[in-house]
C-alpha cells in the first residue's frame, strides 16, 4: 500500500518512490527480489541570465505505479545498468550516467495511452455540459452538440454509455459543483444556487436534498454534525470506522419472538432516547422506513438506498454526509488489502476443500448462494472460496424445510441460528435428526460450527474484517485438529 492506495505487486512492475511516502507490505507476501535505482532529480531554473539548481522530488515522472508498454525490455536495460554499476571504477562514470538518463527518458515516454471509453458523440455532449451547466441545458441542445441526432436516439445512447439519463447527468454535475462551493468558508446557499444554474434557491434546496440526502444548509455543517443511527444492519460501524461516535444508536425492528408488550416498551424507550440525544442527523436503513415521520420530529432523517444491496455505496454515502471521505477511502483500501491477503491464506490452507454457510431461523433453513448479497460476494467473490455444489449460483439464498435438506457436499459448514426466541432451536434439532445430516462431510469430520451473524456483519467494513478473522481462526483450528 502506497500512501493509502492499494497496489498488487506483480512481476515487471515499475514504481517511483519519493521521500515521505508511506509504504506498507503485508507479512503474508513473504520475500521477493527487486532492483532499486536511487537518484536525486534536479531541476534547472533560469533567473537573471543564470541557471539555478532546484531539488525535485520526482522530476518529470508521476509517483507510484508507472504503467509501461514493454516492461520486459525495460527490465533487461535495468539489469544491464545494474551489472555496469558493479564494475570497477564505475562510480561517477559518464557512460553509466548517460545510460541512466536514456532509461529515464524512455520510461517517461513509455507510458501507454489510456483507452478511449465513451462514444465520441457522448463525449462531446459531456464536454458541453461541463462548460455550460450554469445555463439551461436541454435534451435537444445536447443532441445537436452530439452531431444532430434525434433526441430520443441521443438519450438512449447517452444512458447506455453513462448509466444515467442526460438531464440527470446535468443535475449531478450541478450538485457536485454545488458541494464544492458549499464546502468553502462563508459560502451562502442563495449564491451557490445561482452559481450552478438555479434561479430559485428553494428549487435548488429541494433538488439538493433529493440527490444528496440533506439540505444545503446541513451539508455546510457536515463536519460537525451530531449523528444518530437507526439500523438493524449495524450502520453505526460505518461511522466508527471513520472516527465518529454516534450520539445514539437504536434498532426499532420488531424481531420475531418478542411479545407486543415487550416491543412496545422497548420502542417507547428507544424513541425517547433518540429524542433526548438531540441529533442533527439520523441515518437509517430500510427496516426503519415506517418511522420516517417520527424521525422528522427529532432531526433530518437520511434513509439509505437498499433497492440495490450495495454496502460499499452506502458506506461512501455516509462518509460524505459526515465529511469523512478521505478516512473512508483509506478504510476501504485497508479492507481490500486484508481481503487479498486473507483470501490467499485461506485458499492455500483449504486447497480443494469447500465452504458452505447456513442460516437456521424459526421458518426455514437457508443455504447461502454465490451472489447478490454482501456476504456471498465476500466469501465466493473477493475471497474466492470454493462453494458447495448445492449453493445456488443466481440466488442469494435457497430456503427449505429440514426434511428437504440435501447432502451438502462441503468440508466446512458454518451455521448461524437466527431468531432463537422465535423457535429456530427447534428447527435446528429437526434438521440434525435427519439421516442426511450425518452424511455431510463437514458434519462427519466435525467441521461444522456456529458463527456470529455474518449476514449483518457483511454490510460494514469492520464487520467484514471480523468475518475474515473468524474464518481464519476456524479454518486454522479445524486443520490443527486434523493434524
N, C-alpha and C positions, 0 to 999 in steps of 0.2 A: 504494500500500500504506500503510495507516494503522495504526501500532502493531502490525505483523505480520499484520494482516488484509487480505486482498485485496479490492479494490473495482474494478469496471469502470466507468470514468467514462462516463456517458451523458447526453444532454440531459435537462433538467428534474429533475435530482437535487439534493438539498439535503444538505450536510454541515455538521456543527458541529465546528469545530476549536478545541482549547484549548491553552494554553501547555504545552510539554513533549511534545506528541505528535510521534511520528517519522513523517515523510511521505517516500515515495519515488514518483517518477513516471518511468517509463522514457523514454529519449530517443526511442524509436520513436513515442511518442504525438504528437510534434510540438506545435504550438501549438493552444490552444483558448481561447475567450473565456469569462469568468465574471464574476459580480457578487459582491463581497465586502462584508460588513457587519461592521464592527469595533465591539464593545461590551464593557463590563465589567459583569457582573452583580453585584448587591449584595443580600445577604440581611439582613433586619432581625430582630434578636433582642431580645426584651423582657426586661430584667433590672432588678429593683428599681424598677419603675414607669417605666423609661425604655427607649427603643429604641436599640440599638447596631448600627452597620453592620458586617457581616462579609463579606469578599470570598468569592466563589463562582466556581469555575472554569466551570461550565456552567449554573448556575441550575437550572431545573426540567426542562431538556431533557437527553436522553442524548447522549453524544458519538458521532461517526462519522456514518454514513449515517442520515438521518431519513426513514422511509417516509411518503409523502403520498398522500392521496386525489385531490386536484386540483392537480397541480404546475403546470399551465399558468396557472391563475388566480393562484396564489401568485407565479409569475414576473412577471406583469403588475403585481402590487402592489409587488414589489421594484423594478421598473423605474420606477414612479411615485415611489417613495420616493427612488430614485437621482436622478431628474430634479429633484425638490423640493430635494434636498440641494445641487444645483448652482446654485440660485437665490441671488441676493444676499441678504445678511442672514439666511440660513437657519441659520447656526451657532447652536446653543442655542435654536432655535425650539421653542416649546411644541407647535405643530402637528406638527412633524417628530417630536418625541418621542412624541406620542400615537399617530401613525401606526405608529411602530416598536413601541410597546407592544402595539397591536392586532395587529400582524403576529406578534409572539412568541406572543401568546395563541392566535391561530388555528393557528400551527404546532404548538403543544403539544396542541391539541385536534383536530388534523387527521390524527393517526396512525391508519392503518387497523387494524381488529381482526384478530388472527390467525385464520385459518380453522380451524374445528373439524375435526379429522382422525379421531380414533378414535370407534368406536361407543360410545354413551353407556354401554352395559352393561359393555363392556370398561374404559371409563374408571373406572367405579365399582369394579370389581374391582381395578384397579391402585392406586387410592387406598387401598383396604383393605389391599393387600399392603404398601404403603409405611408404613402405620400399624402393622401387626401382624406384620411379617416376623420379629420376635423370638419369636413364638409359633408353634405348629403350624398350618400353613395347608394345608387340604385342597381338592381339586377341588370337593367337594360344597359347602363353605362359600363358595367363590368363586362358584359357580354360583348359590347362594342370594342372595349380595350383588348379583349381576348382575341379579336380578329373578326368581329362582325358575326358572331354566332347567334343563332336563335336563343332566346332567354332560357327556355326550358332545357334545351340541349346543354347550354353552358352550366346551368345549375346542377344538372345530373353529373356532368364531367367534374365540376368543382368538388362536389360531395364525394365522388368516387376517389378523387385524388387526395383530399384533405381529411375526409371523415366527417365534415360538418357542412351545412348549407352556407352559401356565400354571405348572407346577411348576419348569420350567427358568427361567422369568422370576423366580420367587421365589428360586431359588438364585443367580441373577445379582445380584439386589438385595442379598441377604445378603453375597455375595462383594465387591461394590462397597463396601458399608459396612465390611466387614472390612478391605479395603485401606486405607480412610481411617484406621481406627483403628490398624492396624499401622504406619502412617507416623508416628504420634505417638511422641514421646520416652517411653522407659521403658514401652512397652506390652508386655503379656505375652500369649502365644498362648492360654493357657487362659482368660484373662479376655475376650479378644476373641471367642473361640468362644462363650462363654456370652452375650456381649452381642448377638450376631447370631442367637441362637436354636438353638445346638447344645449338647446336653447332654454329648456326647462330644468331647473335644479331639482324639482320634485320628480320629474320623469327619470332623470339621471339617478337619483337616490333609489327609486323603485327598481330600476334596471340593475343597479349595482347590488342591491340586496338580493335580487333573484339569482344573479350569476355568481356572486362571491359568497353569499350566505349571511352577511351582516351589512349594516348601513355604512355609508362612507364615514360618518362621524365616529362610529365604533371602531371601524378599521384603522382610523388615525391613532387610536389608543391601544392597538392590539398588543403592544409590548408590555403594557402594564395592567391588563385586564385580570379581574378575579374570575376564574373559570370553574364552573361546576360540571359534573358529568352524570348523566342518567343513562345507564347502559347495562345490558346483560352480557356484553361481549368484552368486558374489561377495557373499555376505551380509555380509562384513566391511565393505563400503562403507556398509551401514546404520549400523554403529557409528561409522565415521569421520565420517559426515555429522552426527552429534550430538556429536562431540568426544571419542569414546572410541577408543583404540587397542587392539585385541585383543592378548592376550598370546601368542596362537598362532593361525595360520591353516593348516588342512590341507584337501586335496582328495583323498579316498581313492577316487574313482571310477576304475574300470578302463577307460581310454579305448581305443577301437578302434585297433589298430596298435601298441600297446605289448605286448611279449612278456610271458609269465608270469613269467620270471625278473626282468625289469626292474620289473614291477609289484610282485612280492613284496618286492624290496629296497626299493622306494620306500615301500610300505605300512609295512614294519617301521620305516623311518627316521622317517616322519611320526607314527606312533603313539608312538614313543619321544619325539619332540619334543613332542608333545601332553602326554604324562605329565610330562615334566620341567618344563613351563611352570606346573604346579600351578594350574590354573584352578579357580574356584569354580563356574563355569557353562560349559556347552558348548552353543552354539546351532548346530543342524544342519538341513539340508534333507532332503528325502525320498530323495535319492540315497545317503544315509548311514544309512538305517534298519537295514541289516543289521549295523551296528556298535553298536547300542544297548547291548548287554550289555558290550562292551568299553569304551564311553564311561563306563558307570556305575562302572567300576573306578577312573576318574580323577576324575570330577566329576558333578554333576547335569546330564543332557542335556535339552535342550528341543528337540523336533522340531516345526518349523512346519507348519501345515496347508496342504498343497498339493492337497487334494481339489478346491478351487476356486482358480483361478490369480489370486489377489488379492494383488498385490505390495504395495499400499498397506496392506492389513490386516496383513500380516506385518511391514511396517516399523513400524507403530504398536505391534504386539505386542512387538517387540524394544525399542523406545523405552521401553515401560512396564517391561520387565524390568530395565532399567538406570537407571530414574528420569530419563529424558530426554524426557518427553512434550512439554514446552514447546519444547525445541530441535527436536524432530521436527515439531511443528506449524508452527514458523517455516520450516523447510526445505521443507515441503510447500507453504506459501504462496508462497515464492520460486519454487519449481518451477512452480506454477500460473501465476504472473506471467510467468515466462520462456517457458512453453509458449504462453501467449496472444500475447505479442509476437513470438515466433518463427513461430508459425502465420500471423500477419498478414503478416510479411515474406515468408515462403515463398509464400503464396497470391498476393501481389502480384507477385512475381518470376516465378512459374511460370505464372500465368494459367490457361489450359486444359490445360497440359501435365500428363501423368500420371506416376505413380511406381510402380515395382514393385520388390519385394525378393525375392531368390532365395538359397537356400542349397543348395550342391552338396556332398554327402557322398560316401562310398565306396559307398553303397547306392542313392541316388536323387537326383533334382533336386526341390527343394521350392519352390513358389511361395506366398508368404505370402498368407493370406486377409485378411478385413476385420475379424475379431473374434476373441474367445476366446483371445487371447494378449497380454501386456503390450506387445509391440512393435506389433502390429496396432492396438491401441487407441490407442497414442500417434500413429502415423502417420496413420491414417484416421479416428480419432475426435477426439482432442484437437487435433491439428494440422490436421485436416480437409483432407488432401491428396487429390487425385483418383487413384483406383486404376486399374490397367489393367483392361480388360474381362474378362480371363481369371482375375482374382483371385476365389476363391470367397467368397461373401458369408457363408456359415454355418460354413465350416470354418476352422480356424486355419492350416492349410497343405494344399496339394494337391501330392502327390508323383507323380512319373512317371519313366520312363527317357528317355535322350537322344533316342531315335528317336520318342518320343511328344510331344516339345516342340512346342507350337503357336507361331504367330507372335504374340508378345506385343505387344499394342497399347499401347505405353508409350514416352514420350520420355526417361525416365530409368530406368536399371536398376542396382540396387545388388546386388552379389554377394558372398556370404561362402563361402569354401572351408572346409568343416568336416572334421575328422579327416584331414588331409593325409597323415599317416603310414599311414593305413589304405587310401589309394588314391583319394582324392577328385580328385586331379590328373588321373588317367586318365579319370574320368567327365567332368570338365570339358573335356578335349580332345575326347572323343567328342561332347559337346554342341556345341562350337564348330565341329565339322566338318560338322554338319548344314546343309542348304541353307536351312532356315528361320531359322537363326541370323542370317544377314546381312540377312534381311528385317525384322528387328525394328527399328523406328525408332531406338531408343536406340543400338543397335549400329551401324546405318548412319551415324548422325551423331556417333559417338564419345562417347556419353554413358553408356556402361556402365563401371562402376568397382568395384574391390574395396573391401570395408569390413571393419572390425573385427567382432567377434562381437556385433552389436546384439541378438541374440536373448537372450544372457545379460545384457548391459548394461541391457536394458529392465526388469530386475527391481529396480533400485535407483534412487533419486533422482539420485545422482551419475552413474550410467550413462546415465540419460535426458537429463541435461544435456549429456553428451558426444555422444550421438547427435544432438541438435539442433544442436550446434556443428558437427559433421561434415557434417550435412545442409546447413546454411547455407553452409559453405565449398565443398561440392561443387556446389551449385546456382549459387553466385556464379561459380565457376571456369568452369562449362560455359557460362554466359551471357556471360562475358567473352571466351571463345574464339570464340563465335558472332559477337559484335560485331566 
